């Protein structure tokens, strides 16, 4: 070999990119090759990945290799992407070329901040990356390596290393790869399991890199699905399921999900209130409104308040998930919280909360004491107990100011829906779907309510027009495009322009 084998690795925090590179370097050096690795850190908060670059070359007597410090477009033999969009970014950077590059990528997604901050569906198009990878790479190996890593109790780097071995791009046998993992001495057994799964998923190669036939187990038989509204053995809940079963069959699956979420959020009585609201809409159902109502009424009733946020942060499954994601490391969990007076006053009774709201000086004084940035260590007894106590206020929720405010909005919303359903069922369905605009907690919730209010007000003005349904949908889609609401503002100006023209005429 007269030139190095060049490898670029793109990974984000927690995916073990640095460990993967260390394994590659150790692998080469144990085979008496020369190796060099460099890295360029990405930006925090998932707006960029760290790019690691490795060059390896067989040692030659009397020759000292000169390595490059950074991957150059068109000059990379192997690109390893620990997440699907990172594969796309590698292609955009020109690191993947059809004449030489083997692209190894995990197809799972770790969403970027730019995707998460969009109020609607901000997901980037994974299909575009697939098409680009097929066109740009000489060889393309991709599957869900994060799922295999979770199965192995490891991190995705071990599966990526196994896939690298399986492609036989490096002229070393499987035992050499496994020896590099073992020599590291940390998380060896889990890493070897992940390595084996990644290796097998590529297709399998024997110790000298030749194809090897492998028998794959037959898939497990899939059990038939249980009846959607079948009894679960809890008498009060089963009575709700039986009541839901009397509603239109098309809505049964959504009703089952809605009941599950609403009852888990509060209690059986809350589930009964949910069915009351759905039944009111079902009485006017002439175009499948019941299913839509079952979905969005449940979303409206399961709103994010202080109690729910505390419950989510202290639920037992969360600690287990964090441990799995961090590969079983010893970690400290810090919750970054920024409570506002609106959330704290929302825990009071409607009378007391409203009385305090009318005293701006008192609200400001209380805000200086109780509000502002907070860091709570939920891996400590005191920190966890603080949130656990707040989560335990679930039984108090229906007597709070926040609950009264939410139900006043829900009742007004459903009243508008019922009024529209009698004359235009399609418009009523769009009004129900406007609940999508309200989500989240604190400022995010406030912005959503503001957009919801604007769209519902415009819908009232549009009622009676043949294109009312179309315009309500357009307004909602505009509201979901950006957090600041600029697209919605422009859409509302358009609606105002033709409504004002009609009024003038």
C-alpha positions in Angstrom: 0.0 0.0 0.0 1.4 3.4 -1.0 -1.3 5.5 0.7 -3.2 5.4 3.9 -6.7 4.1 4.4 -8.7 7.1 5.4 -11.7 6.9 7.8 -14.1 9.7 8.8 -16.4 9.2 11.8 -19.3 11.5 12.5 -20.9 11.1 15.9 -22.8 13.2 18.5 -22.4 13.1 22.3 -23.1 9.8 24.0 -22.6 7.7 20.9 -19.0 6.7 21.6 -17.4 8.2 18.6 -14.1 8.8 20.5 -14.2 5.2 21.7 -14.7 3.9 18.2 -11.7 5.9 16.9 -9.6 4.6 19.8 -10.5 1.0 18.8 -9.6 1.6 15.2 -6.2 3.1 16.1 -5.5 0.3 18.6 -6.5 -2.3 16.0 -4.1 -0.9 13.4 -1.2 -0.5 15.8 -1.6 -4.0 17.2 -1.1 -5.2 13.5 2.1 -3.2 13.3 0.5 -0.4 11.2 0.9 3.3 11.7 -2.1 5.3 12.7 -3.1 8.9 13.5 -6.5 10.3 14.7 -7.8 13.8 15.0 -11.1 15.4 15.9 -13.0 18.6 15.3 -15.7 19.1 18.0 -19.2 20.0 17.0 -21.5 22.5 18.6 -23.4 21.6 21.7 -27.1 20.9 22.0 -27.2 18.7 18.9 -26.7 21.3 16.2 -23.5 19.6 15.0 -21.5 16.4 15.3 -17.9 15.8 16.2 -15.9 14.8 13.1 -13.2 12.3 13.9 -10.6 11.5 11.2 -8.3 8.4 11.2 -5.5 7.5 8.7 -3.9 4.0 8.9 -1.1 2.6 6.8 1.1 -0.5 6.9 4.5 0.1 8.4 7.3 0.1 5.8 11.0 -0.1 6.7 12.8 3.2 6.1 9.6 5.1 5.4 7.8 7.6 7.7 4.2 8.3 6.7 2.9 11.9 6.6 -0.7 12.0 7.7 -3.3 14.6 7.0 -5.0 16.3 10.0 -8.5 16.5 8.5 -10.7 14.7 6.0 -10.7 16.2 2.5 -13.6 16.0 0.2 -13.2 13.2 -2.4 -10.3 11.6 -0.4 -12.1 9.4 2.2 -12.3 5.6 2.0 -14.7 4.9 4.8 -17.4 7.2 6.3 -19.0 6.0 9.5 -22.1 8.0 10.6 -23.6 7.2 14.0 -26.9 8.8 13.1 -28.8 9.0 9.8 -28.7 12.8 9.3 -25.0 12.7 10.0 -24.7 10.5 6.9 -26.5 13.2 5.0 -24.1 15.9 6.3 -21.1 13.8 5.3 -22.5 13.6 1.8 -23.1 17.3 1.7 -19.5 17.9 2.8 -18.3 15.8 -0.2 -16.8 13.1 2.1 -18.7 10.4 0.3 -17.8 9.7 -3.3 -18.9 6.9 -5.7 -15.3 6.0 -6.8 -14.0 5.0 -3.4 -16.2 5.6 -0.3 -17.9 2.9 1.8 -20.6 4.5 3.8 -21.6 2.8 7.1 -24.5 4.5 8.8 -27.1 3.9 11.5 -30.6 4.6 10.2 -32.0 5.8 13.6 -32.6 9.4 14.3 -31.4 11.8 17.0 -33.3 14.9 16.3 -31.5 18.2 15.9 -32.6 21.4 17.7 -33.7 22.8 14.4 -36.1 19.9 14.0 -37.4 20.0 17.6 -38.1 23.7 17.8 -40.6 23.6 14.9 -44.1 23.5 16.5 -45.4 21.0 13.9 -43.5 18.2 12.1 -40.0 19.6 11.7 -38.4 16.2 10.9 -35.9 16.3 8.1 -36.6 14.0 5.1 -34.8 10.7 5.8 -35.8 9.5 2.3 -33.6 12.2 0.8 -30.6 10.9 2.6 -31.3 7.4 1.5 -31.4 8.5 -2.2 -28.3 10.6 -1.8 -26.4 7.7 -0.1 -27.3 5.3 -2.9 -26.0 7.8 -5.5 -22.9 9.0 -3.7 -21.4 5.9 -2.1 -19.4 3.2 -3.7 -20.8 0.8 -1.1 -23.7 1.6 1.2 -24.3 -0.3 4.5 -27.1 1.0 6.7 -29.5 -0.4 9.4 -30.8 0.6 12.8 -27.6 0.2 14.9 -29.0 2.0 17.9 -31.7 -0.8 18.3 -28.9 -3.4 18.2 -26.9 -1.5 20.7 -29.8 -1.3 23.1 -30.3 -5.1 22.6 -26.7 -5.7 23.5 -26.7 -3.3 26.4 -24.0 -1.2 24.8 -23.7 2.0 22.8 -23.9 2.4 19.0 -20.1 2.6 18.6 -19.7 -1.1 19.2 -22.2 -2.0 16.5 -20.5 0.4 14.1 -17.2 -1.3 14.8 -18.8 -4.6 14.0 -20.2 -3.3 10.8 -16.8 -1.9 9.9 -15.3 -5.4 10.4 -18.1 -7.0 8.4 -17.5 -4.8 5.3 -13.8 -6.1 5.2 -12.6 -2.6 4.2 -9.7 -3.0 6.7 -7.5 -6.0 6.0 -7.8 -7.5 9.5 -9.7 -10.5 10.6 -12.5 -10.5 13.2 -10.3 -11.7 16.1 -8.1 -8.6 15.7 -11.1 -6.4 16.0 -12.4 -8.2 19.1 -8.9 -8.1 20.6 -8.9 -4.3 20.2 -12.2 -4.1 22.2 -10.9 -6.5 24.9 -7.7 -4.5 25.3 -9.6 -1.4 26.1 -10.8 -3.1 29.3 -14.0 -1.0 29.8 -17.5 -2.5 29.1 -15.9 -5.3 27.2 -18.7 -7.9 27.3 -21.4 -5.5 26.3 -19.2 -4.0 23.5 -18.4 -7.5 22.2 -22.1 -8.3 22.0 -22.8 -5.1 20.1 -19.9 -5.8 17.8 -21.2 -9.3 17.0 -24.7 -7.9 16.2 -23.2 -5.3 13.9 -20.9 -7.8 12.2 -23.8 -10.3 11.6 -26.1 -7.6 10.3 -23.7 -6.8 7.5 -23.8 -10.3 6.3 -21.0 -12.1 8.0 -17.4 -12.7 7.1 -15.0 -15.3 8.4 -11.6 -14.6 10.1 -9.8 -13.8 6.8 -12.6 -11.6 5.4 -14.2 -14.2 3.1 -18.0 -14.5 2.9 -19.4 -17.0 5.3 -22.9 -18.6 5.1 -25.0 -18.0 8.2 -28.3 -19.5 9.2 -30.7 -16.9 10.4 -33.5 -17.9 12.9 -37.1 -17.9 11.6 -39.1 -14.9 12.9 -41.1 -15.4 16.0 -44.9 -15.8 15.3 -46.8 -12.6 15.9 -49.7 -13.1 18.3 -53.0 -11.9 17.1 -53.9 -8.4 18.5 -56.2 -8.3 21.4 -59.7 -6.7 21.0 -59.3 -2.9 21.2 -61.8 -2.3 24.0 -61.5 -5.7 25.7 -61.8 -5.7 29.5 -58.6 -5.6 31.5 -59.8 -6.9 34.8 -60.2 -3.6 36.6 -64.0 -3.1 37.2 -64.2 0.7 37.1 -61.9 0.9 34.0 -63.8 -1.9 32.3 -67.0 0.0 32.7 -65.4 2.9 30.8 -64.3 0.5 28.1 -67.8 -0.9 27.8 -69.2 2.6 27.5 -66.7 3.5 24.8 -67.7 0.4 22.9 -71.1 1.9 22.3 -69.7 4.7 20.2 -69.0 4.3 16.4 -66.6 1.4 15.7 -64.3 3.5 13.6 -63.3 5.4 16.8 -62.7 2.4 19.0 -58.9 2.3 18.6 -58.6 6.0 19.3 -61.0 5.8 22.2 -58.9 3.0 23.8 -55.7 5.1 23.5 -57.5 8.3 24.7 -58.9 6.5 27.8 -55.5 5.0 28.6 -53.8 8.4 28.6 -56.6 10.3 30.3 -57.0 7.8 33.2 -53.2 7.5 33.7 -53.0 11.3 33.8 -55.7 11.7 36.4 -58.2 9.1 37.5 -61.4 7.1 36.5 -63.6 10.1 37.0 -61.5 12.0 34.5 -61.9 9.2 32.1 -65.7 9.4 32.5 -65.5 13.2 31.8 -63.5 12.4 28.6 -66.2 10.1 27.4 -68.9 12.7 28.2 -67.1 15.2 25.9 -66.7 12.7 23.1 -70.3 11.6 23.3 -71.5 15.2 22.9 -69.7 15.3 19.6 -70.7 11.8 18.6 -74.4 12.8 18.7 -73.7 15.1 15.7 -71.4 12.7 13.9 -72.3 12.6 10.2 -68.8 12.4 8.8 -66.5 10.4 11.1 -66.1 13.2 13.7 -66.1 10.8 16.7 -62.6 9.4 15.9 -61.2 12.9 15.5 -62.9 14.1 18.7 -61.5 11.1 20.6 -58.0 12.0 19.6 -57.9 15.7 20.2 -60.1 15.8 23.3 -57.7 13.4 25.0 -54.8 15.7 24.0 -56.6 18.7 25.4 -57.4 17.0 28.7 -53.8 15.7 29.2 -52.2 19.2 29.4 -48.7 19.8 30.8 -48.9 21.5 34.2 -46.4 21.6 37.1 -47.8 18.3 38.4 -47.4 16.4 35.2 -43.9 17.7 34.5 -42.8 16.6 38.0 -44.4 13.2 37.4 -42.6 12.7 34.1 -39.3 13.5 35.7 -39.7 11.1 38.6 -41.4 8.1 36.9 -39.3 4.9 37.5 -39.0 4.1 33.8 -37.2 7.4 33.1 -34.3 6.5 35.4 -33.9 3.2 33.6 -34.0 4.8 30.2 -31.3 7.3 31.1 -29.1 4.5 32.4 -29.6 2.5 29.2 -28.8 5.5 27.0 -25.6 6.2 29.0 -24.5 2.7 28.8 -24.7 2.0 32.5 -22.3 4.7 33.5 -22.4 6.4 36.9 -24.2 9.6 36.2 -25.6 12.7 37.9 -29.0 13.9 36.7 -29.7 17.6 36.9 -33.1 19.0 35.9 -32.8 22.6 34.5 -36.1 24.2 35.3 -37.4 27.8 35.0 -40.9 28.0 36.7 -43.0 31.1 36.1 -45.5 32.6 38.4 -48.3 31.5 36.0 -47.4 27.9 36.7 -47.1 28.4 40.5 -50.4 30.4 40.7 -52.0 27.7 38.7 -51.6 25.3 41.6 -53.8 27.5 43.8 -57.6 27.4 44.0 -59.4 29.6 41.3 -60.5 32.1 43.9 -57.1 32.4 45.6 -55.1 32.3 42.4 -57.2 35.0 40.7 -57.0 37.2 43.8 -53.2 37.0 43.8 -53.1 37.7 40.0 -54.9 41.0 40.6 -52.0 42.2 42.8 -49.0 42.9 40.4 -46.7 43.9 43.2 -47.4 40.7 45.2 -46.9 38.6 42.1 -43.6 40.4 41.4 -42.4 39.8 45.0 -43.4 36.2 44.9 -41.7 35.8 41.6 -38.4 37.0 42.9 -38.5 34.4 45.7 -39.9 31.3 43.8 -39.2 31.8 40.1 -36.2 31.9 37.9 -33.6 29.3 36.9 -33.5 26.2 39.1 -31.2 23.2 39.0 -32.6 20.2 40.8 -30.4 17.1 41.2 -32.9 14.2 40.9 -30.2 11.7 41.5 -30.1 12.9 45.1 -32.8 12.1 47.7 -33.7 15.7 48.4 -33.9 16.8 44.8 -36.0 13.7 43.8 -38.2 14.1 46.8 -39.0 17.7 45.9 -40.4 16.7 42.5 -42.0 13.6 43.8 -44.1 15.6 46.3 -45.2 17.9 43.5 -46.1 14.9 41.3 -48.2 13.6 44.3 -50.5 16.6 44.0 -52.4 14.9 41.2 -55.5 14.5 43.3 -55.5 18.2 43.9 -55.3 19.1 40.2 -59.0 19.3 39.4 -59.4 22.0 42.2 -56.7 24.3 40.8 -56.9 27.6 38.9 -55.0 26.0 36.0 -57.6 23.2 35.6 -60.4 25.8 35.7 -58.7 27.8 32.9 -58.0 24.7 30.8 -61.6 23.5 31.1 -63.0 26.9 30.3 -61.0 26.8 27.0 -61.9 23.2 26.3 -65.7 23.9 26.8 -65.6 27.0 24.6 -63.6 25.1 21.9 -66.0 22.1 21.9 -69.0 24.5 21.9 -67.7 26.0 18.6 -67.1 22.5 17.2 -70.6 21.4 18.0 -72.0 24.6 16.4 -70.0 24.0 13.2 -70.8 20.3 13.0 -74.5 20.9 12.5 -73.8 22.9 9.3 -70.3 21.9 8.1 -68.8 18.6 9.5 -65.6 19.1 7.6 -65.0 22.4 9.2 -65.8 20.9 12.6 -63.1 18.3 12.0 -60.6 21.1 11.3 -61.6 23.0 14.4 -60.9 19.8 16.4 -57.5 19.4 14.8 -56.6 23.0 15.9 -55.8 21.4 19.3 -52.5 20.4 17.7 -51.4 24.0 18.2 -51.4 23.7 22.0 -48.6 21.7 23.5 -45.8 21.8 25.9 -45.2 23.8 29.1 -44.6 27.3 30.3 -43.7 29.7 27.4 -44.2 27.0 24.8 -47.8 26.5 26.0 -48.5 30.2 26.1 -47.4 30.6 22.5 -49.5 27.7 21.5 -52.6 29.0 23.2 -52.1 32.4 21.5 -51.9 30.8 18.1 -54.9 28.6 18.8 -56.9 31.7 19.8 -56.0 33.5 16.6 -56.9 30.6 14.4 -60.2 29.9 16.1 -61.1 33.6 15.9 -60.4 33.6 12.2 -62.4 30.4 11.8 -65.4 32.1 13.2 -65.1 34.8 10.7 -64.7 32.3 7.9 -67.8 30.2 8.8 -70.3 30.1 6.0 -67.7 30.4 3.2 -67.3 27.4 0.9 -63.6 27.5 1.4 -63.7 27.9 5.2 -62.4 24.3 5.8 -59.4 24.9 3.4 -58.5 28.2 5.0 -58.7 26.9 8.6 -56.3 24.1 7.6 -53.9 26.5 6.0 -53.9 28.8 9.0 -53.1 25.8 11.3 -50.3 24.6 9.0 -48.9 28.1 9.0 -49.0 28.3 12.8 -47.0 25.0 13.0 -44.3 26.2 10.7 -42.3 28.4 13.1 -42.2 29.2 16.8 -42.5 32.9 16.4 -45.7 32.8 14.4 -44.5 34.8 11.4 -46.1 32.4 8.9 -49.4 32.6 10.8 -49.3 36.3 10.8 -48.9 36.5 7.1 -51.7 33.9 6.5 -54.0 35.9 8.8 -53.2 39.1 6.8 -54.3 37.3 3.7 -57.6 36.2 5.3 -58.1 39.7 6.6 -57.6 41.1 3.0 -60.3 39.0 1.3 -62.7 39.2 4.3 -62.4 43.0 4.4 -63.0 43.1 0.6 -66.2 41.1 1.1 -67.4 43.4 3.9 -66.7 46.5 1.8 -68.6 45.1 -1.1 
